């Protein structure tokens, strides 16, 4: 049985998402230890989402509630959050609906910016991390592989995401009205992680040429060399931060990389070195300083250098106290979310139709796989009887092969109807009725994983696994 616990920008506060994201890499192993029914776990954590996908091994008719509660407690222990708070926040998706949910997430349909391009890669990397941790299962493998395939199909068929939608592009759109010349803007990129490349591409699309990069983890030189930009050394970081018109932070470190003291130190160093302060970016057209929201600042701040800091990190990369520095405007994920554009209804509707179709197919295949052990057992029973009769025919002197051919043909004809009925019953959710009939007619009671070896080569490996069944 597949379960998804989800907290996102739609149902959780930014502070909770920040806590969950900061500890996401430790969550999956703890989830497996939380309850014996949890066979696998894949955690998807992005700047606006934390989701735990669980594969539960629960007997037919048993409730998964205890396993779900233990999973929530495990997440709470890792993130230092109260289980009651998480229970009141987490959305809960189960059974066949899990596929539809993940496929929509991977396709960017549940993002702050609909169709954002980064989410598909984040979903794919979540599965890769689960593989390394040993927390995935065949069913979770199948689920996440189908999610990646669906996201590519949605992008190619509908154009969702084709314009490079992303949070950084939306943030730059918000600043667009007060930028007179992007080519004159000095940019400091802090971080070399998942959003750094996308941020650099979005800046270059607007004509920005003066970009440098600083990495708190020491990867700046490598990133700079591969993207043909300048790298900032640790000793020059404060001055570079104070001298930039625009700072974009997108690092995954769990501490603030920009704060008030850094900007103030950098400004002091600029003054001592007699270096110019930022002048190109966010220069108000009416002569008065403004905030990102467009409200007038006081007269003293109108004389200050103008800087914009875009914080794309989760946990926060930027300490909110920078907003108290004269001339500095902070644009963080909470503010970006407020300004997210409405969906393009036509393309989004088409994308959701593709997602729903893919989810239905995923469920049908899963339901058929659920009967695979019984199907294999029936085929084995019939062909064992067939082989015995062929041997007897040979003992009786049937050497021309006609009897064997007739028997094999008859076996195929006899198997056709029960095989077809197995698929019909599976798609109708009536697998147990088919299994009961099989036992009543032939006395066959297959072991749960009887098909693991005998039927393994009948389907691609990524289509094997248990059914994503619903909660009863």
Steps between C-alpha positions, in 0.01 A plus 500: 500500500635842403463797736607862457533752783521847350572849629532777243448871443128419478454363851812577707673811625843596376659443842379139511613433144838644588535264799388199299729580208802550724474144631362327189816301427464320833128429475477189277714264712313610813166435328602139435580458869170654608265205433556144372238545228706775331700314237630800309515879506595774254508859621452792261613832648506825304482867589120483524429133569574208731348163411559148627397218268461174691454140388304318771474124532162461669282186488174518307240682709744636759503873572821694423420767759755382758775490238409849380501641854839342567629648174383846605670456837821398322492813284428709809796348686737580216372856450441574871131565434205381705305209346168673572615805304603281207178298508296819474714622209592201286280415208436127460484318166464124472454217257452573133484876564870506594608455139283788379635725774868427436457522122345847543779607735773377263332680209506832686122520533512535879786752513482864602592583140296256292725307264826585676786307344702403808245273671539206260871480579432526871257209484753293307777577750271402787478149358877489447556596863257230617690244294828599666336480843340166420148625578327445167288203388395363159166677526658834593749453216215445258310800637790746472617376162149546362493849656813600308358360177171682554668835570694473173182410311313795651776743412530374142125476433368814670783750513471527880846598620630568149560867582732413786260598776672511835500686827805703409338611172191608688716688752679681217165578340395669826808723484473566129304824526781676685797380297611748236788293362557133588839507325626744765388289796772341715386161631637278774375141485536322833492123462570241234206271573173408334390854410836655418509398133136598448562835670801573283308410184209725599736790567681458169170489317439851628839622379694481827872458433668591831449190718725355767444199723579418861459153648483447879608141439806580290359402158501851357816471291380186321156648432654827381735323261223289348269801452760761398444736794719633781540322833505690830741388772389484864712799598335717234145380562374787717626764258355311202163473674491870587612599150239299312183656366330162521575199721334168417541228764427140413717286723393197704706577811300512821617842623462858382753599235392866485406715798509859616851480645639365170355789295610761754851353517520497123390862473768600747761311299378667179531842660853430623601367159317790333306256282163598344177398670204350305333750270362313199224291650162608634570867453151650551382690196336775706810565708363341817609164639242223493462154640424191293131558568527853360441696823695821561795481743608789715723780372813365664468171318451684171866598521620142564642257244226282350528124529260212447557163665305204364496207743413171329636284779313263726600514778530876465836614368445861603439631849190722497698764689653618169172680436612745769806605301433830317446444130463121517184324382445131572291284272452155654290197415202618702483825305554326167212264576265795550579622149477162324309535173171332425514175306461504124177305511509341154850354524453404864173318432665303221792418727270378778315278255830337403588456866168337581532267202851397607380442857216276383744296293737472796216369717383250238847354464537484878170320537597245238835449671315430824357184340832399344585230759160335447528523122843339513369227731209424265728482197738271688211273604366473144839440340598244764185306408578552130856369532378193689248418226763550227730256678220242522423546130863434411501183712198385303696543178382842375824597325370720216435800726138553401366412843750733670409784267130447562550492877706819498239675288224389736697625803538841337128518421408400856731763651380785280171564680633496861792725394262751342268482800792564737563835331131588503464419869821689585383816322165477680675462837363146542827310523385302803201359310733369229732351762209333679383348173850374425520329837149353467563359152861384523598517867772755415610738778810683374766636730516885493829510311459187294541709186826654607705254298258322271340820367794735532581511131142554387519877574775760515657521843361847569144362463535244779379553854198497722172669422440860607181401674251722678433517872210291621 
